[in-house]
Structure formats: C-alpha cells, structure tokens
Amino acid sequence: MVRLLNKVPKMQRVKSKMFLWGLAPCLISGLLSCSNLSEYGMNAIGVNVTSIGELKPPKSDNEAPVYIQGKVERKVPLLEQQMYQIEDSTGKVWVLTNQNSWKVGDKVVVKALPQYESIPVSGTDLGEVYLEEK
C-alpha cells in the first residue's frame, strides 16, 4: 500500500509533463498561423510559390498555373476585370483577375497562368510576361 502511494505523485508529474509537451506544439502552431511567415523567409502556402523573378514566357498553351506571393503595388480597373501589379523581393508582375477587393499594400497569394504579350517595336520584341488568374 505504501508503495502505491509513493507512485501516485510520480504518475501525476509524468501526466503533467506529457500534457505540457502535447500543448506546446499546439500553441506554437497557433502563434505562427497568426503571423506573416513571409517576413521570416517562409511561404504561406508551402514550397510551390514561384518568385516573380523566376517567371518565364510560357512554352505552350497548356502551361501549368503558378502560385506567386507578394504585395499589391498598383491597381488598374478595366471594364469587367482588374489589373494588379504584384511585387516581391525579386521583381514585379501584372496580374489580370476578376478580384476587385484587393487594395494597394495588401499581401496576396495568386494562382494564375503565365501569359506573354509580344510588343514588337522596330524589329525588337519589348513584350513581357503577365499572369491571368482563372
């Protein structure tokens, strides 16, 4: 009987340590979900985010969509769509979208198809890549 009483406080200590070790990851993940991970070099949606500087003209019409993440720098309203200039630390790109709720300064993640608009001037192509959200 005495042995059983000596083990009870030890069991309670083990249970409280297990509770704290189980609670710690939940608290850490909760705090990180409320922060802006891009400030720490981490992407909000994982490793599939393409930096704007890596965007290239599409090679075919069946090009896969890309994810970009950045800050809205400019907004150009069109008749039924919007053009937003998104910037990250590697560059800027225009995004054609139906979204109309983004404001200058907002941080956004966009899934869009790369497009290329050719602008020939005196035999030189001055075109650029833009993204079209589907």
N, CA, C and O atoms as a GROMACS GRO file, in nm:
protein
  536
    1MET      N    1   0.082  -0.120   0.000
    1MET     CA    2   0.000   0.000   0.000
    1MET      C    3   0.087   0.126   0.000
    1MET      O    4   0.056   0.222  -0.070
    2VAL      N    5   0.194   0.125   0.078
    2VAL     CA    6   0.283   0.240   0.086
    2VAL      C    7   0.349   0.264  -0.049
    2VAL      O    8   0.366   0.378  -0.091
    3ARG      N    9   0.386   0.156  -0.117
    3ARG     CA   10   0.448   0.169  -0.249
    3ARG      C   11   0.352   0.236  -0.347
    3ARG      O   12   0.393   0.320  -0.427
    4LEU      N   13   0.227   0.199  -0.342
    4LEU     CA   14   0.126   0.258  -0.432
    4LEU      C   15   0.112   0.408  -0.407
    4LEU      O   16   0.100   0.484  -0.502
    5LEU      N   17   0.113   0.450  -0.283
    5LEU     CA   18   0.102   0.592  -0.250
    5LEU      C   19   0.225   0.669  -0.297
    5LEU      O   20   0.213   0.785  -0.338
    6ASN      N   21   0.342   0.609  -0.292
    6ASN     CA   22   0.464   0.676  -0.338
    6ASN      C   23   0.464   0.695  -0.490
    6ASN      O   24   0.525   0.790  -0.540
    7LYS      N   25   0.396   0.608  -0.563
    7LYS     CA   26   0.394   0.616  -0.708
    7LYS      C   27   0.292   0.716  -0.761
    7LYS      O   28   0.306   0.762  -0.874
    8VAL      N   29   0.192   0.750  -0.686
    8VAL     CA   30   0.088   0.841  -0.734
    8VAL      C   31   0.144   0.978  -0.769
    8VAL      O   32   0.116   1.027  -0.879
    9PRO      N   33   0.220   1.044  -0.683
    9PRO     CA   34   0.272   1.175  -0.722
    9PRO      C   35   0.362   1.168  -0.846
    9PRO      O   36   0.364   1.259  -0.928
   10LYS      N   37   0.437   1.059  -0.858
   10LYS     CA   38   0.524   1.043  -0.974
   10LYS      C   39   0.440   1.032  -1.101
   10LYS      O   40   0.476   1.091  -1.203
   11MET      N   41   0.331   0.960  -1.098
   11MET     CA   42   0.241   0.946  -1.213
   11MET      C   43   0.181   1.081  -1.250
   11MET      O   44   0.168   1.113  -1.368
   12GLN      N   45   0.144   1.159  -1.150
   12GLN     CA   46   0.087   1.291  -1.178
   12GLN      C   47   0.190   1.381  -1.245
   12GLN      O   48   0.156   1.458  -1.334
   13ARG      N   49   0.317   1.372  -1.204
   13ARG     CA   50   0.422   1.451  -1.267
   13ARG      C   51   0.442   1.409  -1.412
   13ARG      O   52   0.460   1.494  -1.499
   14VAL      N   53   0.438   1.280  -1.438
   14VAL     CA   54   0.453   1.231  -1.575
   14VAL      C   55   0.338   1.279  -1.660
   14VAL      O   56   0.359   1.322  -1.774
   15LYS      N   57   0.215   1.273  -1.609
   15LYS     CA   58   0.098   1.318  -1.684
   15LYS      C   59   0.106   1.468  -1.714
   15LYS      O   60   0.073   1.511  -1.824
   16SER      N   61   0.150   1.547  -1.617
   16SER     CA   62   0.157   1.691  -1.640
   16SER      C   63   0.266   1.724  -1.743
   16SER      O   64   0.249   1.816  -1.823
   17LYS      N   65   0.377   1.650  -1.742
   17LYS     CA   66   0.481   1.672  -1.843
   17LYS      C   67   0.430   1.634  -1.982
   17LYS      O   68   0.456   1.704  -2.080
   18MET      N   69   0.358   1.522  -1.990
   18MET     CA   70   0.303   1.480  -2.118
   18MET      C   71   0.203   1.584  -2.169
   18MET      O   72   0.198   1.612  -2.288
   19PHE      N   73   0.124   1.640  -2.078
   19PHE     CA   74   0.027   1.742  -2.117
   19PHE      C   75   0.098   1.865  -2.173
   19PHE      O   76   0.058   1.920  -2.276
   20LEU      N   77   0.204   1.909  -2.104
   20LEU     CA   78   0.278   2.027  -2.150
   20LEU      C   79   0.346   2.002  -2.284
   20LEU      O   80   0.345   2.090  -2.370
   21TRP      N   81   0.404   1.884  -2.304
   21TRP     CA   82   0.469   1.853  -2.432
   21TRP      C   83   0.366   1.841  -2.543
   21TRP      O   84   0.398   1.870  -2.659
   22GLY      N   85   0.246   1.801  -2.512
   22GLY     CA   86   0.140   1.795  -2.613
   22GLY      C   87   0.083   1.933  -2.641
   22GLY      O   88   0.041   1.960  -2.754
   23LEU      N   89   0.080   2.019  -2.541
   23LEU     CA   90   0.024   2.152  -2.557
   23LEU      C   91   0.119   2.247  -2.629
   23LEU      O   92   0.074   2.335  -2.702
   24ALA      N   93   0.248   2.230  -2.611
   24ALA     CA   94   0.346   2.321  -2.670
   24ALA      C   95   0.336   2.329  -2.823
   24ALA      O   96   0.332   2.440  -2.876
   25PRO      N   97   0.332   2.217  -2.896
   25PRO     CA   98   0.320   2.228  -3.043
   25PRO      C   99   0.192   2.299  -3.087
   25PRO      O  100   0.192   2.372  -3.186
   26CYS      N  101   0.084   2.276  -3.014
   26CYS     CA  102  -0.042   2.343  -3.049
   26CYS      C  103  -0.030   2.494  -3.032
   26CYS      O  104  -0.076   2.570  -3.118
   27LEU      N  105   0.031   2.538  -2.925
   27LEU     CA  106   0.048   2.681  -2.902
   27LEU      C  107   0.142   2.743  -3.005
   27LEU      O  108   0.114   2.852  -3.055
   28ILE      N  109   0.250   2.676  -3.036
   28ILE     CA  110   0.345   2.729  -3.134
   28ILE      C  111   0.280   2.740  -3.271
   28ILE      O  112   0.293   2.843  -3.338
   29SER      N  113   0.209   2.635  -3.314
   29SER     CA  114   0.144   2.642  -3.446
   29SER      C  115   0.035   2.748  -3.447
   29SER      O  116   0.014   2.813  -3.550
   30GLY      N  117  -0.034   2.767  -3.337
   30GLY     CA  118  -0.136   2.872  -3.330
   30GLY      C  119  -0.076   3.011  -3.342
   30GLY      O  120  -0.131   3.097  -3.410
   31LEU      N  121   0.036   3.033  -3.277
   31LEU     CA  122   0.103   3.163  -3.286
   31LEU      C  123   0.158   3.188  -3.425
   31LEU      O  124   0.149   3.300  -3.476
   32LEU      N  125   0.216   3.087  -3.488
   32LEU     CA  126   0.270   3.104  -3.623
   32LEU      C  127   0.162   3.128  -3.726
   32LEU      O  128   0.184   3.200  -3.823
   33SER      N  129   0.045   3.070  -3.706
   33SER     CA  130  -0.062   3.089  -3.804
   33SER      C  131  -0.114   3.233  -3.802
   33SER      O  132  -0.176   3.277  -3.899
   34CYS      N  133  -0.092   3.304  -3.696
   34CYS     CA  134  -0.137   3.443  -3.686
   34CYS      C  135  -0.031   3.542  -3.734
   34CYS      O  136  -0.057   3.662  -3.740
   35SER      N  137   0.088   3.492  -3.768
   35SER     CA  138   0.194   3.584  -3.810
   35SER      C  139   0.213   3.580  -3.960
   35SER      O  140   0.159   3.493  -4.028
   36ASN      N  141   0.291   3.674  -4.010
   36ASN     CA  142   0.323   3.681  -4.152
   36ASN      C  143   0.454   3.606  -4.174
   36ASN      O  144   0.562   3.660  -4.149
   37LEU      N  145   0.444   3.480  -4.220
   37LEU     CA  146   0.561   3.394  -4.232
   37LEU      C  147   0.657   3.440  -4.341
   37LEU      O  148   0.774   3.405  -4.337
   38SER      N  149   0.609   3.518  -4.438
   38SER     CA  150   0.698   3.561  -4.546
   38SER      C  151   0.808   3.653  -4.494
   38SER      O  152   0.913   3.665  -4.557
   39GLU      N  153   0.785   3.719  -4.382
   39GLU     CA  154   0.888   3.804  -4.323
   39GLU      C  155   1.006   3.721  -4.273
   39GLU      O  156   1.117   3.772  -4.258
   40TYR      N  157   0.981   3.593  -4.245
   40TYR     CA  158   1.084   3.503  -4.196
   40TYR      C  159   1.139   3.414  -4.306
   40TYR      O  160   1.209   3.316  -4.278
   41GLY      N  161   1.106   3.445  -4.433
   41GLY     CA  162   1.154   3.365  -4.544
   41GLY      C  163   1.073   3.239  -4.567
   41GLY      O  164   1.118   3.149  -4.637
   42MET      N  165   0.954   3.231  -4.509
   42MET     CA  166   0.870   3.113  -4.525
   42MET      C  167   0.746   3.150  -4.605
   42MET      O  168   0.690   3.258  -4.585
   43ASN      N  169   0.704   3.064  -4.695
   43ASN     CA  170   0.587   3.089  -4.777
   43ASN      C  171   0.460   3.051  -4.704
   43ASN      O  172   0.460   2.958  -4.623
   44ALA      N  173   0.353   3.122  -4.733
   44ALA     CA  174   0.226   3.095  -4.667
   44ALA      C  175   0.166   2.963  -4.711
   44ALA      O  176   0.096   2.898  -4.633
   45ILE      N  177   0.190   2.922  -4.835
   45ILE     CA  178   0.126   2.800  -4.883
   45ILE      C  179   0.224   2.689  -4.912
   45ILE      O  180   0.184   2.587  -4.967
   46GLY      N  181   0.348   2.703  -4.879
   46GLY     CA  182   0.443   2.596  -4.899
   46GLY      C  183   0.547   2.628  -5.005
   46GLY      O  184   0.565   2.743  -5.045
   47VAL      N  185   0.615   2.523  -5.049
   47VAL     CA  186   0.728   2.540  -5.138
   47VAL      C  187   0.689   2.561  -5.284
   47VAL      O  188   0.777   2.583  -5.366
   48ASN      N  189   0.561   2.557  -5.318
   48ASN     CA  190   0.518   2.571  -5.457
   48ASN      C  191   0.508   2.716  -5.503
   48ASN      O  192   0.468   2.740  -5.617
   49VAL      N  193   0.543   2.810  -5.420
   49VAL     CA  194   0.536   2.951  -5.459
   49VAL      C  195   0.655   2.984  -5.549
   49VAL      O  196   0.770   2.958  -5.514
   50THR      N  197   0.626   3.042  -5.665
   50THR     CA  198   0.729   3.082  -5.760
   50THR      C  199   0.762   3.228  -5.736
   50THR      O  200   0.673   3.312  -5.725
   51SER      N  201   0.890   3.260  -5.727
   51SER     CA  202   0.926   3.401  -5.712
   51SER      C  203   0.903   3.470  -5.846
   51SER      O  204   0.918   3.409  -5.952
   52ILE      N  205   0.866   3.595  -5.841
   52ILE     CA  206   0.831   3.670  -5.962
   52ILE      C  207   0.950   3.678  -6.057
   52ILE      O  208   0.932   3.675  -6.179
   53GLY      N  209   1.070   3.687  -6.004
   53GLY     CA  210   1.189   3.692  -6.088
   53GLY      C  211   1.212   3.565  -6.168
   53GLY      O  212   1.285   3.568  -6.268
   54GLU      N  213   1.152   3.453  -6.127
   54GLU     CA  214   1.168   3.325  -6.198
   54GLU      C  215   1.065   3.304  -6.308
   54GLU      O  216   1.074   3.206  -6.382
   55LEU      N  217   0.966   3.393  -6.321
   55LEU     CA  218   0.863   3.375  -6.423
   55LEU      C  219   0.923   3.387  -6.562
   55LEU      O  220   1.004   3.475  -6.589
   56LYS      N  221   0.881   3.295  -6.649
   56LYS     CA  222   0.929   3.295  -6.788
   56LYS      C  223   0.809   3.286  -6.882
   56LYS      O  224   0.702   3.241  -6.841
   57PRO      N  225   0.826   3.330  -7.006
   57PRO     CA  226   0.715   3.318  -7.103
   57PRO      C  227   0.675   3.171  -7.118
   57PRO      O  228   0.761   3.083  -7.117
   58PRO      N  229   0.545   3.144  -7.132
   58PRO     CA  230   0.500   3.005  -7.147
   58PRO      C  231   0.550   2.946  -7.278
   58PRO      O  232   0.559   3.015  -7.380
   59LYS      N  233   0.584   2.817  -7.275
   59LYS     CA  234   0.632   2.748  -7.395
   59LYS      C  235   0.517   2.690  -7.477
   59LYS      O  236   0.532   2.665  -7.596
   60SER      N  237   0.403   2.669  -7.411
   60SER     CA  238   0.287   2.613  -7.482
   60SER      C  239   0.159   2.670  -7.422
   60SER      O  240   0.161   2.740  -7.321
   61ASP      N  241   0.047   2.638  -7.487
   61ASP     CA  242  -0.083   2.685  -7.436
   61ASP      C  243  -0.128   2.604  -7.315
   61ASP      O  244  -0.218   2.646  -7.243
   62ASN      N  245  -0.066   2.490  -7.292
   62ASN     CA  246  -0.104   2.403  -7.179
   62ASN      C  247  -0.012   2.423  -7.060
   62ASN      O  248   0.013   2.329  -6.985
   63GLU      N  249   0.037   2.540  -7.042
   63GLU     CA  250   0.128   2.570  -6.931
   63GLU      C  251   0.055   2.555  -6.798
   63GLU      O  252  -0.062   2.592  -6.786
   64ALA      N  253   0.122   2.500  -6.699
   64ALA     CA  254   0.062   2.479  -6.567
   64ALA      C  255   0.052   2.613  -6.493
   64ALA      O  256   0.136   2.701  -6.512
   65PRO      N  257  -0.049   2.628  -6.409
   65PRO     CA  258  -0.059   2.751  -6.329
   65PRO      C  259   0.054   2.759  -6.227
   65PRO      O  260   0.110   2.657  -6.185
   66VAL      N  261   0.086   2.880  -6.189
   66VAL     CA  262   0.189   2.904  -6.088
   66VAL      C  263   0.126   2.980  -5.972
   66VAL      O  264   0.025   3.048  -5.987
   67TYR      N  265   0.188   2.968  -5.856
   67TYR     CA  266   0.150   3.047  -5.740
   67TYR      C  267   0.256   3.154  -5.720
   67TYR      O  268   0.376   3.125  -5.723
   68ILE      N  269   0.212   3.276  -5.700
   68ILE     CA  270   0.305   3.383  -5.662
   68ILE      C  271   0.252   3.447  -5.535
   68ILE      O  272   0.133   3.441  -5.505
   69GLN      N  273   0.341   3.508  -5.463
   69GLN     CA  274   0.306   3.574  -5.338
   69GLN      C  275   0.376   3.708  -5.337
   69GLN      O  276   0.495   3.717  -5.366
   70GLY      N  277   0.302   3.812  -5.303
   70GLY     CA  278   0.364   3.944  -5.300
   70GLY      C  279   0.269   4.051  -5.251
   70GLY      O  280   0.161   4.022  -5.199
   71LYS      N  281   0.312   4.173  -5.268
   71LYS     CA  282   0.238   4.289  -5.219
   71LYS      C  283   0.180   4.365  -5.338
   71LYS      O  284   0.249   4.385  -5.438
   72VAL      N  285   0.054   4.406  -5.327
   72VAL     CA  286  -0.011   4.483  -5.433
   72VAL      C  287   0.051   4.623  -5.435
   72VAL      O  288   0.046   4.696  -5.336
   73GLU      N  289   0.108   4.659  -5.551
   73GLU     CA  290   0.172   4.790  -5.566
   73GLU      C  291   0.084   4.889  -5.642
   73GLU      O  292   0.081   5.008  -5.609
   74ARG      N  293   0.012   4.840  -5.743
   74ARG     CA  294  -0.073   4.928  -5.824
   74ARG      C  295  -0.198   4.852  -5.863
   74ARG      O  296  -0.201   4.729  -5.865
   75LYS      N  297  -0.303   4.929  -5.895
   75LYS     CA  298  -0.431   4.872  -5.938
   75LYS      C  299  -0.481   4.951  -6.058
   75LYS      O  300  -0.483   5.074  -6.057
   76VAL      N  301  -0.520   4.878  -6.165
   76VAL     CA  302  -0.576   4.941  -6.284
   76VAL      C  303  -0.712   4.878  -6.311
   76VAL      O  304  -0.718   4.762  -6.350
   77PRO      N  305  -0.821   4.952  -6.291
   77PRO     CA  306  -0.954   4.896  -6.317
   77PRO      C  307  -0.980   4.889  -6.468
   77PRO      O  308  -0.953   4.984  -6.541
   78LEU      N  309  -1.034   4.776  -6.512
   78LEU     CA  310  -1.076   4.758  -6.650
   78LEU      C  311  -1.228   4.745  -6.651
   78LEU      O  312  -1.290   4.760  -6.546
   79LEU      N  313  -1.288   4.718  -6.765
   79LEU     CA  314  -1.434   4.710  -6.772
   79LEU      C  315  -1.491   4.601  -6.681
   79LEU      O  316  -1.576   4.630  -6.596
   80GLU      N  317  -1.446   4.477  -6.699
   80GLU     CA  318  -1.501   4.367  -6.619
   80GLU      C  319  -1.396   4.298  -6.534
   80GLU      O  320  -1.428   4.206  -6.459
   81GLN      N  321  -1.272   4.341  -6.543
   81GLN     CA  322  -1.164   4.280  -6.468
   81GLN      C  323  -1.075   4.388  -6.406
   81GLN      O  324  -1.100   4.507  -6.423
   82GLN      N  325  -0.973   4.344  -6.337
   82GLN     CA  326  -0.877   4.434  -6.274
   82GLN      C  327  -0.736   4.388  -6.311
   82GLN      O  328  -0.712   4.269  -6.332
   83MET      N  329  -0.645   4.482  -6.319
   83MET     CA  330  -0.503   4.450  -6.333
   83MET      C  331  -0.435   4.499  -6.205
   83MET      O  332  -0.454   4.613  -6.163
   84TYR      N  333  -0.357   4.411  -6.144
   84TYR     CA  334  -0.283   4.446  -6.023
   84TYR      C  335  -0.135   4.421  -6.049
   84TYR      O  336  -0.097   4.319  -6.105
   85GLN      N  337  -0.053   4.515  -6.007
   85GLN     CA  338   0.091   4.492  -6.013
   85GLN      C  339   0.133   4.438  -5.877
   85GLN      O  340   0.118   4.503  -5.774
   86ILE      N  341   0.186   4.316  -5.879
   86ILE     CA  342   0.229   4.247  -5.757
   86ILE      C  343   0.381   4.249  -5.753
   86ILE      O  344   0.447   4.225  -5.854
   87GLU      N  345   0.436   4.277  -5.636
   87GLU     CA  346   0.581   4.284  -5.621
   87GLU      C  347   0.626   4.194  -5.508
   87GLU      O  348   0.564   4.188  -5.402
   88ASP      N  349   0.736   4.122  -5.531
   88ASP     CA  350   0.806   4.053  -5.423
   88ASP      C  351   0.951   4.100  -5.425
   88ASP      O  352   0.984   4.195  -5.496
   89SER      N  353   1.036   4.036  -5.350
   89SER     CA  354   1.175   4.083  -5.341
   89SER      C  355   1.255   4.060  -5.469
   89SER      O  356   1.366   4.111  -5.483
   90THR      N  357   1.198   3.983  -5.565
   90THR     CA  358   1.271   3.952  -5.689
   90THR      C  359   1.221   4.028  -5.811
   90THR      O  360   1.286   4.024  -5.915
   91GLY      N  361   1.108   4.096  -5.801
   91GLY     CA  362   1.057   4.170  -5.916
   91GLY      C  363   0.910   4.204  -5.907
   91GLY      O  364   0.848   4.192  -5.801
   92LYS      N  365   0.854   4.247  -6.022
   92LYS     CA  366   0.714   4.287  -6.030
   92LYS      C  367   0.649   4.217  -6.148
   92LYS      O  368   0.716   4.186  -6.247
   93VAL      N  369   0.519   4.191  -6.138
   93VAL     CA  370   0.444   4.132  -6.248
   93VAL      C  371   0.300   4.183  -6.242
   93VAL      O  372   0.247   4.209  -6.134
   94TRP      N  373   0.238   4.196  -6.360
   94TRP     CA  374   0.097   4.234  -6.366
   94TRP      C  375   0.012   4.108  -6.363
   94TRP      O  376   0.045   4.008  -6.425
   95VAL      N  377  -0.100   4.115  -6.290
   95VAL     CA  378  -0.193   4.003  -6.279
   95VAL      C  379  -0.330   4.050  -6.324
   95VAL      O  380  -0.384   4.148  -6.272
   96LEU      N  381  -0.388   3.980  -6.422
   96LEU     CA  382  -0.523   4.007  -6.471
   96LEU      C  383  -0.618   3.915  -6.395
   96LEU      O  384  -0.599   3.793  -6.395
   97THR      N  385  -0.720   3.971  -6.330
   97THR     CA  386  -0.807   3.892  -6.244
   97THR      C  387  -0.947   3.951  -6.236
   97THR      O  388  -0.970   4.066  -6.275
   98ASN      N  389  -1.040   3.871  -6.187
   98ASN     CA  390  -1.176   3.918  -6.159
   98ASN      C  391  -1.189   3.973  -6.018
   98ASN      O  392  -1.291   4.031  -5.982
   99GLN      N  393  -1.084   3.956  -5.936
   99GLN     CA  394  -1.086   4.008  -5.799
   99GLN      C  395  -1.096   4.159  -5.802
   99GLN      O  396  -1.030   4.225  -5.882
  100ASN      N  397  -1.179   4.214  -5.717
  100ASN     CA  398  -1.184   4.361  -5.709
  100ASN      C  399  -1.170   4.410  -5.565
  100ASN      O  400  -1.188   4.528  -5.537
  101SER      N  401  -1.138   4.318  -5.475
  101SER     CA  402  -1.130   4.356  -5.334
  101SER      C  403  -0.988   4.386  -5.286
  101SER      O  404  -0.970   4.435  -5.175
  102TRP      N  405  -0.888   4.358  -5.368
  102TRP     CA  406  -0.751   4.386  -5.326
  102TRP      C  407  -0.725   4.535  -5.326
  102TRP      O  408  -0.775   4.609  -5.411
  103LYS      N  409  -0.647   4.578  -5.228
  103LYS     CA  410  -0.611   4.719  -5.216
  103LYS      C  411  -0.459   4.732  -5.222
  103LYS      O  412  -0.387   4.637  -5.191
  104VAL      N  413  -0.412   4.847  -5.262
  104VAL     CA  414  -0.268   4.872  -5.263
  104VAL      C  415  -0.214   4.852  -5.121
  104VAL      O  416  -0.268   4.906  -5.025
  105GLY      N  417  -0.109   4.774  -5.111
  105GLY     CA  418  -0.050   4.742  -4.981
  105GLY      C  419  -0.088   4.604  -4.929
  105GLY      O  420  -0.022   4.552  -4.840
  106ASP      N  421  -0.194   4.543  -4.985
  106ASP     CA  422  -0.235   4.409  -4.942
  106ASP      C  423  -0.130   4.307  -4.982
  106ASP      O  424  -0.067   4.319  -5.088
  107LYS      N  425  -0.110   4.206  -4.898
  107LYS     CA  426  -0.024   4.092  -4.932
  107LYS      C  427  -0.116   3.980  -4.980
  107LYS      O  428  -0.210   3.942  -4.911
  108VAL      N  429  -0.087   3.928  -5.099
  108VAL     CA  430  -0.175   3.831  -5.162
  108VAL      C  431  -0.096   3.710  -5.212
  108VAL      O  432   0.025   3.718  -5.236
  109VAL      N  433  -0.167   3.598  -5.226
  109VAL     CA  434  -0.116   3.479  -5.292
  109VAL      C  435  -0.208   3.454  -5.410
  109VAL      O  436  -0.330   3.452  -5.394
  110VAL      N  437  -0.151   3.436  -5.530
  110VAL     CA  438  -0.230   3.425  -5.652
  110VAL      C  439  -0.193   3.297  -5.726
  110VAL      O  440  -0.075   3.264  -5.741
  111LYS      N  441  -0.296   3.224  -5.771
  111LYS     CA  442  -0.275   3.110  -5.860
  111LYS      C  443  -0.319   3.156  -5.999
  111LYS      O  444  -0.435   3.190  -6.019
  112ALA      N  445  -0.225   3.157  -6.095
  112ALA     CA  446  -0.256   3.212  -6.227
  112ALA      C  447  -0.171   3.145  -6.334
  112ALA      O  448  -0.071   3.079  -6.306
  113LEU      N  449  -0.216   3.163  -6.458
  113LEU     CA  450  -0.145   3.109  -6.574
  113LEU      C  451  -0.050   3.214  -6.631
  113LEU      O  452  -0.091   3.328  -6.653
  114PRO      N  453   0.075   3.177  -6.656
  114PRO     CA  454   0.167   3.272  -6.720
  114PRO      C  455   0.124   3.299  -6.864
  114PRO      O  456   0.087   3.207  -6.937
  115GLN      N  457   0.130   3.423  -6.904
  115GLN     CA  458   0.098   3.465  -7.040
  115GLN      C  459   0.211   3.556  -7.088
  115GLN      O  460   0.289   3.607  -7.008
  116TYR      N  461   0.218   3.574  -7.219
  116TYR     CA  462   0.320   3.664  -7.274
  116TYR      C  463   0.255   3.751  -7.379
  116TYR      O  464   0.187   3.701  -7.469
  117GLU      N  465   0.274   3.880  -7.368
  117GLU     CA  466   0.222   3.976  -7.466
  117GLU      C  467   0.340   4.034  -7.544
  117GLU      O  468   0.423   4.106  -7.490
  118SER      N  469   0.345   3.999  -7.672
  118SER     CA  470   0.453   4.047  -7.758
  118SER      C  471   0.424   4.191  -7.801
  118SER      O  472   0.313   4.222  -7.845
  119ILE      N  473   0.524   4.278  -7.788
  119ILE     CA  474   0.512   4.417  -7.832
  119ILE      C  475   0.632   4.446  -7.922
  119ILE      O  476   0.737   4.489  -7.875
  120PRO      N  477   0.616   4.423  -8.055
  120PRO     CA  478   0.729   4.449  -8.145
  120PRO      C  479   0.744   4.598  -8.174
  120PRO      O  480   0.648   4.666  -8.210
  121VAL      N  481   0.865   4.649  -8.157
  121VAL     CA  482   0.897   4.789  -8.185
  121VAL      C  483   1.028   4.791  -8.264
  121VAL      O  484   1.133   4.754  -8.213
  122SER      N  485   1.020   4.835  -8.389
  122SER     CA  486   1.138   4.844  -8.477
  122SER      C  487   1.216   4.713  -8.481
  122SER      O  488   1.339   4.714  -8.474
  123GLY      N  489   1.146   4.602  -8.493
  123GLY     CA  490   1.212   4.472  -8.502
  123GLY      C  491   1.258   4.416  -8.369
  123GLY      O  492   1.316   4.308  -8.365
  124THR      N  493   1.234   4.487  -8.261
  124THR     CA  494   1.271   4.439  -8.128
  124THR      C  495   1.145   4.405  -8.050
  124THR      O  496   1.048   4.481  -8.052
  125ASP      N  497   1.147   4.291  -7.981
  125ASP     CA  498   1.032   4.250  -7.901
  125ASP      C  499   1.046   4.306  -7.760
  125ASP      O  500   1.135   4.266  -7.685
  126LEU      N  501   0.958   4.399  -7.724
  126LEU     CA  502   0.959   4.460  -7.591
  126LEU      C  503   0.849   4.403  -7.502
  126LEU      O  504   0.810   4.465  -7.403
  127GLY      N  505   0.800   4.284  -7.538
  127GLY     CA  506   0.690   4.223  -7.463
  127GLY      C  507   0.731   4.182  -7.323
  127GLY      O  508   0.849   4.185  -7.286
  128GLU      N  509   0.631   4.142  -7.244
  128GLU     CA  510   0.660   4.099  -7.108
  128GLU      C  511   0.561   3.992  -7.064
  128GLU      O  512   0.453   3.976  -7.121
  129VAL      N  513   0.601   3.920  -6.961
  129VAL     CA  514   0.518   3.816  -6.901
  129VAL      C  515   0.418   3.881  -6.807
  129VAL      O  516   0.451   3.974  -6.734
  130TYR      N  517   0.295   3.832  -6.810
  130TYR     CA  518   0.194   3.871  -6.712
  130TYR      C  519   0.121   3.744  -6.670
  130TYR      O  520   0.140   3.640  -6.732
  131LEU      N  521   0.039   3.752  -6.568
  131LEU     CA  522  -0.034   3.636  -6.518
  131LEU      C  523  -0.183   3.659  -6.534
  131LEU      O  524  -0.232   3.771  -6.516
  132GLU      N  525  -0.255   3.553  -6.568
  132GLU     CA  526  -0.401   3.561  -6.580
  132GLU      C  527  -0.462   3.461  -6.483
  132GLU      O  528  -0.446   3.340  -6.498
  133GLU      N  529  -0.533   3.514  -6.384
  133GLU     CA  530  -0.597   3.428  -6.286
  133GLU      C  531  -0.722   3.367  -6.348
  133GLU      O  532  -0.803   3.438  -6.408
  134LYS      N  533  -0.738   3.237  -6.333
  134LYS     CA  534  -0.855   3.167  -6.390
  134LYS      C  535  -0.953   3.132  -6.281
  134LYS      O  536  -1.057   3.073  -6.310
   0.00000   0.00000   0.00000
